[in-house]
Amino acid sequence: MDPGVWRASSHSQQANCVEVALGPAATIRDTKDRAGGTLEISTRSWDAFLSSLCRLAPQDLREL
């Protein structure tokens, strides 16, 4: 299955991050090893992951 358009964070340098392609599932890959495989999760799980990150306060992120 073709994952579609790969997107990286606008805050990254496009070569040191992860990329995500959204479609029927969220497909994730490492920009430093694009041929090394992908992780595929449901779009519902991807949305929950992003929501949990958005709920964290900046001081919580420093602890991660």
Beta strands, then each sheet from edge to edge (+ up, - down):
strand 1: 6-8
strand 2: 18-22
strand 3: 25-30
strand 4: 39-42
sheet 1: 1+ 2- 3+ 4-
end
